[in-house]
Amino acid sequence: QVQLVESGGGSVPAGGSLRLSCAASGRMFSLYAMSWFRQAPGKTREFVTAISGRDGSTYYADSVKGRFTISRDNAKNTVYLQMNTLKPEDTAVYYCAARIGRYSTSWYDHNYWGQGTQVTVSS
């Protein structure tokens, strides 16, 4: 089985930056497509970004394109989310998720999920 642990959340003013990390403790990390989702209180969980295991291709929701960057270090079994030019509407709990094979924008298509880390952006 795979365990995922997010870290790096915090509070920043609008326009600031944060880098989130997701450490995986399972086997064969490079076989998994890794994704980030987020959920604000009273809102549905939404897809943010994904990176494939096969070739490292990246995919972004329109709301974060140009501001967020996903990357992975397979030697460290870790995926990162660099968030720049943060906006108040980015405030949410951020979750990483893993899926064997092709990436998916659906939360329920994933095999493993982390516990989440809080990101708060003040106006």
Contacts in CASP RR format, 6 or more apart in sequence:
PFRMAT RR
TARGET T0000
AUTHOR 0000-0000-0000
METHOD contacts of the structure
MODEL  1
QVQLVESGGGSVPAGGSLRLSCAASGRMFSLYAMSWFRQAPGKTREFVTA
ISGRDGSTYYADSVKGRFTISRDNAKNTVYLQMNTLKPEDTAVYYCAARI
GRYSTSWYDHNYWGQGTQVTVSS
1 26 0 8 1.000
1 112 0 8 1.000
2 24 0 8 1.000
2 25 0 8 1.000
2 26 0 8 1.000
2 27 0 8 1.000
2 32 0 8 1.000
2 98 0 8 1.000
2 111 0 8 1.000
2 112 0 8 1.000
3 24 0 8 1.000
3 25 0 8 1.000
3 26 0 8 1.000
3 112 0 8 1.000
3 114 0 8 1.000
4 22 0 8 1.000
4 23 0 8 1.000
4 24 0 8 1.000
4 25 0 8 1.000
4 96 0 8 1.000
4 97 0 8 1.000
4 98 0 8 1.000
4 112 0 8 1.000
4 113 0 8 1.000
4 114 0 8 1.000
4 115 0 8 1.000
5 22 0 8 1.000
5 23 0 8 1.000
5 25 0 8 1.000
5 114 0 8 1.000
5 115 0 8 1.000
6 20 0 8 1.000
6 21 0 8 1.000
6 22 0 8 1.000
6 94 0 8 1.000
6 95 0 8 1.000
6 96 0 8 1.000
6 114 0 8 1.000
6 115 0 8 1.000
6 116 0 8 1.000
6 117 0 8 1.000
7 20 0 8 1.000
7 21 0 8 1.000
7 22 0 8 1.000
7 23 0 8 1.000
7 117 0 8 1.000
8 18 0 8 1.000
8 19 0 8 1.000
8 20 0 8 1.000
8 21 0 8 1.000
8 117 0 8 1.000
9 18 0 8 1.000
9 20 0 8 1.000
9 94 0 8 1.000
9 117 0 8 1.000
9 118 0 8 1.000
9 119 0 8 1.000
10 18 0 8 1.000
10 117 0 8 1.000
10 118 0 8 1.000
10 119 0 8 1.000
10 120 0 8 1.000
11 120 0 8 1.000
11 121 0 8 1.000
11 122 0 8 1.000
12 18 0 8 1.000
12 86 0 8 1.000
12 119 0 8 1.000
12 120 0 8 1.000
12 121 0 8 1.000
12 122 0 8 1.000
13 121 0 8 1.000
13 122 0 8 1.000
14 86 0 8 1.000
14 87 0 8 1.000
14 88 0 8 1.000
14 121 0 8 1.000
14 122 0 8 1.000
14 123 0 8 1.000
15 84 0 8 1.000
15 85 0 8 1.000
15 86 0 8 1.000
15 87 0 8 1.000
15 121 0 8 1.000
16 84 0 8 1.000
16 85 0 8 1.000
16 86 0 8 1.000
16 121 0 8 1.000
17 82 0 8 1.000
17 83 0 8 1.000
17 84 0 8 1.000
17 85 0 8 1.000
17 86 0 8 1.000
18 83 0 8 1.000
18 86 0 8 1.000
18 119 0 8 1.000
19 80 0 8 1.000
19 81 0 8 1.000
19 82 0 8 1.000
19 83 0 8 1.000
20 36 0 8 1.000
20 80 0 8 1.000
20 81 0 8 1.000
20 83 0 8 1.000
20 94 0 8 1.000
20 96 0 8 1.000
20 117 0 8 1.000
20 119 0 8 1.000
21 78 0 8 1.000
21 79 0 8 1.000
21 80 0 8 1.000
21 81 0 8 1.000
22 34 0 8 1.000
22 36 0 8 1.000
22 78 0 8 1.000
22 79 0 8 1.000
22 80 0 8 1.000
22 81 0 8 1.000
22 96 0 8 1.000
22 114 0 8 1.000
23 76 0 8 1.000
23 77 0 8 1.000
23 78 0 8 1.000
24 32 0 8 1.000
24 34 0 8 1.000
24 77 0 8 1.000
24 78 0 8 1.000
24 79 0 8 1.000
24 98 0 8 1.000
25 77 0 8 1.000
26 77 0 8 1.000
29 74 0 8 1.000
29 77 0 8 1.000
30 53 0 8 1.000
30 74 0 8 1.000
31 53 0 8 1.000
31 100 0 8 1.000
31 101 0 8 1.000
32 53 0 8 1.000
32 98 0 8 1.000
32 99 0 8 1.000
32 100 0 8 1.000
32 101 0 8 1.000
32 111 0 8 1.000
33 50 0 8 1.000
33 51 0 8 1.000
33 52 0 8 1.000
33 53 0 8 1.000
33 54 0 8 1.000
33 98 0 8 1.000
33 99 0 8 1.000
33 100 0 8 1.000
33 101 0 8 1.000
33 102 0 8 1.000
33 103 0 8 1.000
33 104 0 8 1.000
34 50 0 8 1.000
34 51 0 8 1.000
34 53 0 8 1.000
34 70 0 8 1.000
34 72 0 8 1.000
34 79 0 8 1.000
34 96 0 8 1.000
34 97 0 8 1.000
34 98 0 8 1.000
34 99 0 8 1.000
35 47 0 8 1.000
35 48 0 8 1.000
35 49 0 8 1.000
35 50 0 8 1.000
35 51 0 8 1.000
35 96 0 8 1.000
35 97 0 8 1.000
35 98 0 8 1.000
35 99 0 8 1.000
35 103 0 8 1.000
35 104 0 8 1.000
35 105 0 8 1.000
35 110 0 8 1.000
36 48 0 8 1.000
36 49 0 8 1.000
36 50 0 8 1.000
36 70 0 8 1.000
36 79 0 8 1.000
36 81 0 8 1.000
36 94 0 8 1.000
36 95 0 8 1.000
36 96 0 8 1.000
36 97 0 8 1.000
37 45 0 8 1.000
37 46 0 8 1.000
37 47 0 8 1.000
37 48 0 8 1.000
37 94 0 8 1.000
37 95 0 8 1.000
37 96 0 8 1.000
37 97 0 8 1.000
37 107 0 8 1.000
38 45 0 8 1.000
38 46 0 8 1.000
38 48 0 8 1.000
38 90 0 8 1.000
38 92 0 8 1.000
38 93 0 8 1.000
38 94 0 8 1.000
38 95 0 8 1.000
38 119 0 8 1.000
39 45 0 8 1.000
39 46 0 8 1.000
39 92 0 8 1.000
39 93 0 8 1.000
39 95 0 8 1.000
40 91 0 8 1.000
40 92 0 8 1.000
40 93 0 8 1.000
43 92 0 8 1.000
45 95 0 8 1.000
45 107 0 8 1.000
46 61 0 8 1.000
47 61 0 8 1.000
47 105 0 8 1.000
47 106 0 8 1.000
47 107 0 8 1.000
48 60 0 8 1.000
48 61 0 8 1.000
48 64 0 8 1.000
48 68 0 8 1.000
48 81 0 8 1.000
48 94 0 8 1.000
49 58 0 8 1.000
49 59 0 8 1.000
49 60 0 8 1.000
49 61 0 8 1.000
49 64 0 8 1.000
49 68 0 8 1.000
49 70 0 8 1.000
49 81 0 8 1.000
50 58 0 8 1.000
50 59 0 8 1.000
50 70 0 8 1.000
50 103 0 8 1.000
50 104 0 8 1.000
50 105 0 8 1.000
51 57 0 8 1.000
51 58 0 8 1.000
51 59 0 8 1.000
51 70 0 8 1.000
51 71 0 8 1.000
51 72 0 8 1.000
51 79 0 8 1.000
51 103 0 8 1.000
52 58 0 8 1.000
52 102 0 8 1.000
52 103 0 8 1.000
53 72 0 8 1.000
53 101 0 8 1.000
54 101 0 8 1.000
56 72 0 8 1.000
57 103 0 8 1.000
58 69 0 8 1.000
58 70 0 8 1.000
59 103 0 8 1.000
59 105 0 8 1.000
60 66 0 8 1.000
60 68 0 8 1.000
60 70 0 8 1.000
63 89 0 8 1.000
64 83 0 8 1.000
64 90 0 8 1.000
67 83 0 8 1.000
67 84 0 8 1.000
67 85 0 8 1.000
67 86 0 8 1.000
68 81 0 8 1.000
68 82 0 8 1.000
68 83 0 8 1.000
68 84 0 8 1.000
69 81 0 8 1.000
69 82 0 8 1.000
69 84 0 8 1.000
70 79 0 8 1.000
70 80 0 8 1.000
70 81 0 8 1.000
70 82 0 8 1.000
71 79 0 8 1.000
71 80 0 8 1.000
71 82 0 8 1.000
72 78 0 8 1.000
72 79 0 8 1.000
72 80 0 8 1.000
73 79 0 8 1.000
73 80 0 8 1.000
79 96 0 8 1.000
81 94 0 8 1.000
81 96 0 8 1.000
83 90 0 8 1.000
83 119 0 8 1.000
86 119 0 8 1.000
86 121 0 8 1.000
87 121 0 8 1.000
88 121 0 8 1.000
88 122 0 8 1.000
88 123 0 8 1.000
89 121 0 8 1.000
90 119 0 8 1.000
90 121 0 8 1.000
91 119 0 8 1.000
91 120 0 8 1.000
91 121 0 8 1.000
92 118 0 8 1.000
92 119 0 8 1.000
93 116 0 8 1.000
93 117 0 8 1.000
93 118 0 8 1.000
93 119 0 8 1.000
94 116 0 8 1.000
94 117 0 8 1.000
94 118 0 8 1.000
94 119 0 8 1.000
95 113 0 8 1.000
95 114 0 8 1.000
95 115 0 8 1.000
95 116 0 8 1.000
96 113 0 8 1.000
96 114 0 8 1.000
96 116 0 8 1.000
97 107 0 8 1.000
97 110 0 8 1.000
97 112 0 8 1.000
97 113 0 8 1.000
97 114 0 8 1.000
98 110 0 8 1.000
98 111 0 8 1.000
98 112 0 8 1.000
98 113 0 8 1.000
99 109 0 8 1.000
99 110 0 8 1.000
99 111 0 8 1.000
100 111 0 8 1.000
104 110 0 8 1.000
107 113 0 8 1.000
END
